[in-house]
């Protein structure tokens, strides 16, 4: 086993795929500090700058409880009044009957999907869905079909061919895709879901707080809450907190409480985190201006990238710069860090082979000057990299 591990790590390093951890000393708005050096941070999911918002910090300091952990799972001693309050608030926010809080987005997706589907069922999943969705599908053990990214024509072909062979079916997609920054055709998928009698689940991790009325997400923006059975999302991105949720019917919530292993067998989130999530939700609902500035910044940056001959995708606050080769992406990331820009190179298996990239994650705290300076620096390395 030791030799296999050594070989694996050596091969990863040779292919430019070895992952490492970098300790961050301090965060401050759009800046991070590593080994006493300041960087403009383009790798944070704190889209609205809520994580270090003074109003949120002040509120959390005021509500610090007399203990930290809750020391029990939700079915033991881990359900407090604030857990229920947050779930009710999320249900209202997402316009669903009920909601359930999870410890992370990964736990939510893995637990929900593996709990929903049984022998004789099938799943239709977007080819670029997050690893947590894929792992939930694999854990369920049911037959699954991957449709081409955001291609409802291909999804319909698969539904026509395969749906009638199975008892029940689930369609699952992200609404805003975490690596390409594009938006799923939710309305078209809802149409197919109705025709072929499928359950429909969406992952709104990167949409919550950014899109829709009061930041309630893509499903809310398209007035489709009543047509989507499960709306999953996180508190750890635009809401600047920690944990995840799934909004659904009361019956589905009761079912998950009884069968969802990632929920049942995990210690509950500490009440102080739950209270912080509640306060963050109150802040996000009224931050229309921050959402507007964020999306204006993303449009500006994407246009500048295209003007300067860079390959990019999407239409949201997630702006990829496609490099193709792993080593090119790593080299460019290193060069930008030397110039004071913290941008992470994303490589397979997180993205498809041949599509290594820089993933630019914009926040409300980025200024036009920061974006223009970044483009200038990026263009300076273009010729060196043979882009």
Helices and strands as residue ranges (DSSP letters): H 2-14, E 26-28, E 31-34, E 37-41, H 54-62, H 81-93, E 98-102, H 105-116, E 122-126, H 131-140, E 143-147, H 152-162, G 163-165, E 169-174, H 186-195, E 199-203, G 213-215, H 218-221, G 225-227, E 230-234, E 244-248, H 250-259, H 261-264, H 271-285, H 288-307, E 318-324, H 326-338, E 341-342, E 345-346, E 356-361, H 368-380
